[in-house]
Amino acid sequence: QGYALASIEGRVAIEYFSADDEAKKYAFKCHRVQQTVFAVNSIAFHPLHGTFATGGCDGFVNIWDGKNKKRLCQLPSFPTSIASLSFNHDGTMLAVAASYTFEEGEKDHPPDQLYT
């Protein structure tokens, strides 16, 4: 058993509660476009497959295979930052909340929207 941590530095860390699993811990870079680093705002775990999704200020959602340490896919870009993610109870749907998170200060931005 463990948990994932997201950072404003565009990284995700996978940690474990048991000292026996210490060697399984790892971190990786994500939500980067060329040299620009975007905050990771949300992580959602699939209820059945052990995969997880991350959403960031780059407006992208990535689906990851944590066991094999690989990105499975990237959803098409959303109009603004991803503020929150959540899988439904059986993992057949992913809710994505796109909302400008003021990472570039006050400016005109697309309206907040929920996608499924």
Secondary structure by P-SEA (a helix, b strand, c coil): ccccccccccbbbbbbcccccccccccccccccccbbbbbcccccccccccbbbbccccbbbbbccccccccccccccccccccccccccccbbbbbbbbcccccccccccccccc
